[in-house]
Amino acid sequence: ELDPDDIEQSLLKHRLFPKIKYGDMPELIALTKMAYQTITEDLERIILQTVDPGHSDYAVLTGIQIHGSEDNYVWPGTLYAMVNGQRREVTL
């Protein structure tokens, strides 16, 4: 069901449900990675629909933010730049 007060979360749930076998309850890490993969797929699809890499340079930096009791961390995911139509991997 689409929650008009939280459309982003509603759409993510809609995209995640087919990836989870009925009756399974994935652990937090597995669910987080599924959400990350789904969001990354959506981002790449939207980029393909809206950006002409022959005319626009852009960078994609994704990851998972991990909130700890005392500290916060970021697990880096996809990192690349499109420059002059060529994909260049980025490392941290």
Buried (B, 14 or more C-beta within 10 A) or exposed (E): EEEEEEEEEBBBBEBBEEEEEEEEEBEEEEBBBBBBEBBBEEEEEEBEEEEEBEEEEEEBEBBBEEEEEEEEEEEEBBBBBBEEEEEEEEEE
